[in-house]
Protein backbone atom coordinates (compact mmCIF):
# COMPACT_ATOMS: atom_id res chain seq x y z
CA UNK A 1 0.00 0.00 0.00
CA UNK A 2 2.82 2.39 0.86
CA UNK A 3 4.52 1.67 -2.47
CA UNK A 4 1.28 2.30 -4.37
CA UNK A 5 0.41 5.50 -2.50
CA UNK A 6 3.89 6.85 -3.27
CA UNK A 7 3.46 5.89 -6.97
CA UNK A 8 6.54 3.64 -6.86
CA UNK A 9 7.47 1.38 -9.74
CA UNK A 10 8.66 -2.22 -9.10
CA UNK A 11 6.43 -2.39 -6.03
CA UNK A 12 7.68 -5.81 -4.94
CA UNK A 13 11.20 -4.35 -4.64
CA UNK A 14 10.27 -1.69 -2.09
CA UNK A 15 10.51 -2.57 1.57
CA UNK A 16 10.31 -1.23 5.10
CA UNK A 17 13.70 -1.51 6.77
CA UNK A 18 14.06 -1.71 10.55
CA UNK A 19 17.22 0.32 11.21
CA UNK A 20 19.18 0.44 14.50
CA UNK A 21 22.03 2.94 14.04
CA UNK A 22 23.73 2.50 17.42
CA UNK A 23 23.83 -1.30 17.21
CA UNK A 24 24.58 -1.35 13.48
CA UNK A 25 21.59 -3.57 12.65
CA UNK A 26 19.14 -3.67 9.75
CA UNK A 27 16.29 -6.00 8.88
CA UNK A 28 13.84 -6.06 6.00
CA UNK A 29 10.32 -6.41 7.37
CA UNK A 30 8.21 -9.12 5.77
CA UNK A 31 5.04 -7.95 4.03
CA UNK A 32 2.77 -9.80 6.48
CA UNK A 33 4.35 -8.32 9.62
CA UNK A 34 2.40 -5.78 11.66
CA UNK A 35 4.50 -2.64 12.01
CA UNK A 36 3.02 -1.63 15.38
CA UNK A 37 4.01 -4.99 16.86
CA UNK A 38 7.54 -4.61 15.53
CA UNK A 39 7.84 -1.13 16.99
CA UNK A 40 6.57 -2.29 20.39
CA UNK A 41 9.87 -4.12 20.99
CA UNK A 42 12.02 -1.06 20.32
CA UNK A 43 13.75 0.77 23.17
CA UNK A 44 11.80 3.83 24.32
CA UNK A 45 14.87 6.05 24.13
CA UNK A 46 16.83 5.12 21.05
CA UNK A 47 17.61 5.96 17.45
CA UNK A 48 15.66 3.08 15.90
CA UNK A 49 13.65 4.04 12.81
CA UNK A 50 11.87 2.66 9.77
CA UNK A 51 13.26 3.35 6.31
CA UNK A 52 11.28 2.93 3.09
CA UNK A 53 13.63 2.06 0.25
CA UNK A 54 14.40 -0.38 -2.55
CA UNK A 55 15.58 -3.87 -1.61
CA UNK A 56 15.91 -5.97 -4.76
CA UNK A 57 17.17 -8.97 -2.76
CA UNK A 58 13.87 -9.22 -0.88
CA UNK A 59 12.33 -11.82 -3.21
CA UNK A 60 15.32 -12.61 -5.43
CA UNK A 61 15.41 -16.25 -4.27
CA UNK A 62 11.89 -16.83 -5.62
CA UNK A 63 13.13 -15.97 -9.10
CA UNK A 64 15.39 -19.03 -9.00
CA UNK A 65 13.40 -22.03 -10.34
CA UNK A 66 15.15 -24.52 -8.03
CA UNK A 67 13.67 -22.79 -4.96
CA UNK A 68 10.13 -22.71 -6.34
CA UNK A 69 10.16 -26.35 -7.47
CA UNK A 70 11.76 -27.88 -4.38
CA UNK A 71 8.87 -26.94 -2.07
CA UNK A 72 11.19 -26.77 0.92
CA UNK A 73 14.46 -25.20 1.98
CA UNK A 74 17.46 -27.56 2.02
CA UNK A 75 19.66 -28.00 5.08
CA UNK A 76 22.22 -25.20 5.35
CA UNK A 77 25.54 -25.89 7.02
CA UNK A 78 29.04 -24.48 7.27
CA UNK A 79 31.64 -22.79 9.45
CA UNK A 80 30.85 -19.38 10.94
CA UNK A 81 32.73 -17.13 13.31
CA UNK A 82 30.44 -16.48 16.28
CA UNK A 83 30.29 -14.08 19.22
CA UNK A 84 27.55 -14.06 21.83
CA UNK A 85 26.56 -13.01 25.33
CA UNK A 86 28.42 -9.71 25.24
CA UNK A 87 31.79 -11.45 24.87
CA UNK A 88 34.55 -9.73 22.90
CA UNK A 89 36.15 -12.86 21.43
CA UNK A 90 35.04 -14.67 18.28
CA UNK A 91 35.05 -18.46 17.90
CA UNK A 92 34.84 -20.59 14.75
CA UNK A 93 32.09 -23.22 14.93
CA UNK A 94 30.28 -25.52 12.51
CA UNK A 95 26.57 -24.69 12.28
CA UNK A 96 23.64 -26.63 10.81
CA UNK A 97 20.34 -24.90 10.07
CA UNK A 98 17.31 -27.16 9.90
CA UNK A 99 13.54 -26.76 10.07
CA UNK A 100 13.73 -27.76 13.74
CA UNK A 101 16.25 -25.06 14.64
CA UNK A 102 19.87 -23.94 14.55
CA UNK A 103 22.52 -26.35 15.82
CA UNK A 104 26.28 -26.19 16.29
CA UNK A 105 28.65 -29.14 16.40
CA UNK A 106 30.98 -29.54 19.36
CA UNK A 107 33.17 -31.91 17.37
CA UNK A 108 34.39 -30.45 14.09
CA UNK A 109 31.95 -31.04 11.23
CA UNK A 110 30.22 -34.00 12.85
CA UNK A 111 26.44 -34.05 12.45
CA UNK A 112 25.84 -36.99 14.76
CA UNK A 113 23.05 -36.20 17.25
CA UNK A 114 25.37 -36.64 20.25
CA UNK A 115 27.68 -33.95 18.88
CA UNK A 116 24.99 -31.39 18.04
CA UNK A 117 24.10 -28.63 20.46
CA UNK A 118 20.82 -26.72 20.08
CA UNK A 119 21.66 -23.05 19.44
CA UNK A 120 18.40 -21.27 18.59
CA UNK A 121 14.68 -21.76 18.03
CA UNK A 122 13.60 -20.30 14.68
CA UNK A 123 9.97 -19.63 15.57
CA UNK A 124 10.60 -16.56 17.73
CA UNK A 125 13.76 -15.28 16.08
CA UNK A 126 14.69 -12.39 13.81
CA UNK A 127 17.79 -12.20 11.63
CA UNK A 128 19.57 -8.89 11.03
CA UNK A 129 22.27 -7.71 8.68
CA UNK A 130 25.10 -6.02 10.59
CA UNK A 131 26.78 -3.00 9.01
CA UNK A 132 30.21 -1.77 10.15
CA UNK A 133 30.70 -5.06 11.99
CA UNK A 134 34.43 -4.52 12.52
CA UNK A 135 33.81 -1.12 14.13
CA UNK A 136 30.82 -2.09 16.29
CA UNK A 137 31.82 -5.59 17.38
CA UNK A 138 35.43 -6.23 16.36
CA UNK A 139 34.28 -8.77 13.77
CA UNK A 140 36.96 -10.75 11.87
CA UNK A 141 35.33 -9.82 8.53
CA UNK A 142 32.73 -7.60 6.88
CA UNK A 143 30.05 -10.22 6.21
CA UNK A 144 28.31 -10.13 9.59
CA UNK A 145 24.74 -10.94 10.56
CA UNK A 146 23.04 -11.66 13.86
CA UNK A 147 20.05 -13.46 15.29
CA UNK A 148 17.97 -12.24 18.22
CA UNK A 149 14.86 -13.57 19.92
CA UNK A 150 11.92 -11.26 19.22
CA UNK A 151 11.09 -10.96 22.91
CA UNK A 152 14.64 -9.96 23.93
CA UNK A 153 15.61 -6.34 24.40
CA UNK A 154 17.86 -4.57 21.91
CA UNK A 155 21.13 -4.84 23.81
CA UNK A 156 24.49 -6.00 22.49
CA UNK A 157 24.61 -8.78 25.10
CA UNK A 158 21.37 -10.24 23.70
CA UNK A 159 22.74 -10.60 20.17
CA UNK A 160 24.24 -13.77 18.71
CA UNK A 161 26.64 -12.37 16.12
CA UNK A 162 27.89 -14.44 13.21
CA UNK A 163 30.45 -13.71 10.51
CA UNK A 164 30.54 -15.52 7.16
CA UNK A 165 33.54 -15.77 4.84
CA UNK A 166 31.83 -14.17 1.83
CA UNK A 167 28.84 -11.98 1.00
CA UNK A 168 27.31 -14.88 -0.92
CA UNK A 169 27.52 -17.07 2.19
CA UNK A 170 25.94 -14.38 4.39
CA UNK A 171 23.08 -13.93 1.89
CA UNK A 172 22.53 -17.70 1.86
CA UNK A 173 22.29 -17.92 5.66
CA UNK A 174 19.97 -14.91 6.01
CA UNK A 175 17.69 -16.20 3.24
CA UNK A 176 17.56 -19.66 4.82
CA UNK A 177 16.60 -18.22 8.21
CA UNK A 178 13.74 -16.31 6.56
CA UNK A 179 12.51 -19.35 4.62
CA UNK A 180 12.64 -21.70 7.60
CA UNK A 181 10.85 -19.23 9.88
CA UNK A 182 8.10 -17.98 7.55
CA UNK A 183 7.78 -20.91 5.13
CA UNK A 184 5.03 -20.63 2.51
CA UNK A 185 3.95 -17.24 3.84
CA UNK A 186 6.91 -15.70 1.97
CA UNK A 187 5.70 -17.19 -1.30
CA UNK A 188 2.19 -15.85 -0.63
CA UNK A 189 3.70 -12.39 -0.02
CA UNK A 190 5.67 -12.60 -3.26
CA UNK A 191 2.65 -13.68 -5.30
CA UNK A 192 0.56 -10.85 -3.84
CA UNK A 193 3.24 -8.32 -4.74
CA UNK A 194 3.34 -9.69 -8.30
CA UNK A 195 -0.43 -9.40 -8.72
CA UNK A 196 -0.62 -5.81 -7.49
CA UNK A 197 -0.92 -2.83 -9.79
CA UNK A 198 2.20 -1.99 -11.73
CA UNK A 199 3.16 0.69 -14.21
CA UNK A 200 3.44 -0.45 -17.81
CA UNK A 201 6.53 0.03 -19.94
CA UNK A 202 6.31 3.06 -22.22
CA UNK A 203 4.94 2.46 -25.70
CA UNK A 204 6.78 3.29 -28.92
CA UNK A 205 4.71 6.46 -29.17
CA UNK A 206 5.81 7.50 -25.66
CA UNK A 207 9.43 6.79 -26.58
CA UNK A 208 9.14 9.03 -29.66
CA UNK A 209 7.70 11.84 -27.53
CA UNK A 210 10.55 11.47 -25.06
CA UNK A 211 13.10 11.51 -27.88
CA UNK A 212 11.59 14.76 -29.19
CA UNK A 213 11.76 16.24 -25.69
CA UNK A 214 15.37 15.13 -25.38
CA UNK A 215 16.41 17.07 -28.51
CA UNK A 216 14.34 20.12 -27.58
CA UNK A 217 16.07 20.64 -24.23
CA UNK A 218 18.31 23.73 -24.11
CA UNK A 219 22.07 23.40 -23.69
CA UNK A 220 25.27 23.61 -25.66
CA UNK A 221 26.23 20.62 -27.72
CA UNK A 222 29.79 21.13 -26.51
CA UNK A 223 28.86 20.81 -22.83
CA UNK A 224 29.56 17.45 -21.22
CA UNK A 225 27.29 18.12 -18.25
CA UNK A 226 24.43 15.67 -17.83
CA UNK A 227 21.25 17.01 -19.42
CA UNK A 228 18.27 18.10 -17.36
CA UNK A 229 16.48 14.94 -18.53
CA UNK A 230 19.36 12.76 -17.30
CA UNK A 231 19.59 14.43 -13.90
CA UNK A 232 15.96 13.75 -12.99
CA UNK A 233 16.32 10.00 -13.63
CA UNK A 234 16.08 7.88 -10.45
CA UNK A 235 19.40 6.16 -11.27
CA UNK A 236 21.40 9.42 -11.46
CA UNK A 237 23.18 10.18 -8.17
CA UNK A 238 25.25 13.25 -9.02
CA UNK A 239 28.60 13.57 -7.26
CA UNK A 240 28.46 10.65 -4.82
CA UNK A 241 31.81 8.96 -4.20
CA UNK A 242 32.83 5.47 -5.30
CA UNK A 243 32.50 4.24 -1.70
CA UNK A 244 29.07 5.81 -1.28
CA UNK A 245 27.89 4.31 -4.59
CA UNK A 246 28.93 0.85 -3.42
CA UNK A 247 27.14 1.37 -0.09
CA UNK A 248 23.92 2.41 -1.86
CA UNK A 249 24.00 -0.68 -4.08
CA UNK A 250 24.57 -2.92 -1.05
CA UNK A 251 21.70 -1.27 0.83
CA UNK A 252 19.23 -1.96 -1.97
CA UNK A 253 20.09 -5.64 -2.35
CA UNK A 254 23.14 -5.78 -4.65
CA UNK A 255 21.47 -8.18 -7.09
CA UNK A 256 22.86 -8.72 -10.58
CA UNK A 257 22.05 -5.82 -12.89
CA UNK A 258 21.44 -3.17 -10.23
CA UNK A 259 23.08 0.08 -11.28
CA UNK A 260 23.48 3.80 -10.83
CA UNK A 261 25.26 6.57 -12.74
CA UNK A 262 27.29 9.29 -11.02
CA UNK A 263 29.68 12.10 -11.81
CA UNK A 264 33.31 10.97 -12.00
CA UNK A 265 35.41 12.44 -9.18
CA UNK A 266 38.69 11.55 -10.91
CA UNK A 267 37.93 12.48 -14.52
CA UNK A 268 36.29 15.91 -15.01
CA UNK A 269 33.30 16.00 -17.39
CA UNK A 270 33.01 12.19 -17.32
CA UNK A 271 30.53 9.88 -15.62
CA UNK A 272 30.73 6.44 -14.02
CA UNK A 273 28.31 3.53 -14.31
CA UNK A 274 28.41 1.52 -11.06
CA UNK A 275 26.98 -1.98 -11.59
CA UNK A 276 26.32 -4.92 -9.26
CA UNK A 277 27.37 -8.34 -10.51
CA UNK A 278 27.89 -11.49 -8.45
CA UNK A 279 27.64 -9.50 -5.20
CA UNK A 280 30.46 -7.19 -6.26
CA UNK A 281 30.40 -3.65 -7.62
CA UNK A 282 32.03 -2.89 -10.97
CA UNK A 283 32.66 0.64 -12.23
CA UNK A 284 32.68 1.70 -15.91
CA UNK A 285 33.88 5.10 -17.10
CA UNK A 286 31.54 6.98 -19.45
CA UNK A 287 33.45 9.56 -21.49
CA UNK A 288 32.17 12.41 -23.70
CA UNK A 289 33.17 12.22 -27.35
CA UNK A 290 32.59 14.94 -29.93
CA UNK A 291 31.80 13.89 -33.47
CA UNK A 292 31.20 16.72 -35.88
CA UNK A 293 29.20 19.36 -34.06
CA UNK A 294 27.47 16.89 -31.76
CA UNK A 295 28.56 15.40 -28.46
CA UNK A 296 28.07 11.74 -27.63
CA UNK A 297 28.87 9.40 -24.75
CA UNK A 298 30.69 6.08 -24.93
CA UNK A 299 31.96 3.29 -22.68
CA UNK A 300 33.83 1.36 -25.39
CA UNK A 301 36.21 3.92 -26.93
CA UNK A 302 33.68 5.17 -29.46
CA UNK A 303 32.50 1.84 -30.86
CA UNK A 304 28.98 2.56 -29.56
CA UNK A 305 27.83 6.18 -29.22
CA UNK A 306 24.87 7.62 -27.31
CA UNK A 307 23.40 11.11 -27.44
CA UNK A 308 22.83 11.19 -23.67
CA UNK A 309 22.96 9.03 -20.56
CA UNK A 310 19.30 8.04 -20.81
CA UNK A 311 19.88 6.57 -24.27
CA UNK A 312 22.94 4.71 -22.93
CA UNK A 313 20.86 3.20 -20.13
CA UNK A 314 17.96 2.23 -22.40
CA UNK A 315 20.36 0.50 -24.82
CA UNK A 316 22.05 -1.53 -22.07
CA UNK A 317 18.71 -2.58 -20.61
CA UNK A 318 18.29 -4.86 -23.64
CA UNK A 319 21.93 -5.26 -24.79
CA UNK A 320 24.88 -6.21 -22.58
CA UNK A 321 27.49 -4.54 -24.75
CA UNK A 322 30.75 -4.55 -22.77
CA UNK A 323 28.89 -5.22 -19.50
CA UNK A 324 28.69 -8.67 -17.85
CA UNK A 325 24.89 -8.34 -17.48
CA UNK A 326 22.13 -6.08 -18.80
CA UNK A 327 21.02 -3.13 -16.69
CA UNK A 328 17.96 -4.32 -14.77
CA UNK A 329 17.32 -2.49 -11.51
CA UNK A 330 18.01 1.22 -10.98
CA UNK A 331 19.45 2.03 -7.58
CA UNK A 332 17.22 4.95 -6.73
CA UNK A 333 18.23 8.04 -4.83
CA UNK A 334 14.67 8.48 -3.57
CA UNK A 335 14.13 7.90 0.16
CA UNK A 336 10.63 8.19 1.60
C-alpha angles and dihedrals in degrees: 000000000000091000091050095046090052090049092239122172121223090032095185089060095059118090145173110245122205103217126192107183099184094049094038094235133142133176132180109230115230116241093245095052119109109235095209091056091050092050092049090072094054121106112262092230108040146099097253114138144163120248124197110209146126118290109175092178091063095095100007092117091061089061089064108088093213091064095049095047098044094064091208140051115257122234111279119209141161147111119300133176107237137194124179146160095037092297119148098214126084124218130197113232137166112244131194121196116202137162088262094055147282118309135183126204119234091198113055113272095338115139096188111132092241090058097047121095120197108242107172144357111233098206097075099029136107126200121215135191111233118217122198089014094166092054098042101038109010090249118185091231144011099254099085131153133164141206125217133177110249092232094052122097121252099261127132091238090060094056125096102208122201132185123202126201096238140019089245090056092048091050090050093052095045092048091049092051090052094047095047093047101043101025116176092000088079091056090049089052091050094049091049091051090050093051095050124101115288135181116254124235113262116268125237089260091054090049091053091051090050091049090053090050090049092057093042094058114110121245141104117280088222094058116100094197115120111264122249088253091054095048094057093054114112091233095057112096103175116214102354114145127249090254093049091048090054091048092052092051091049091049093055096050106276093234121164112284098022110137149166135188123223141170113273112247093195102042115047116226091014132106135214129223109211111199133183116224127162091350092304131102120236123192125211123191116230111202130192115241125188118215115179108320094331131086122223137178127232141177097187104055094272099311090117119028130196129192092220143352093268091058090048091053094046091051094051092048088072101021126050095206107170092342124101091230138013119264106264115155124036114219098227126216091208116111119182 
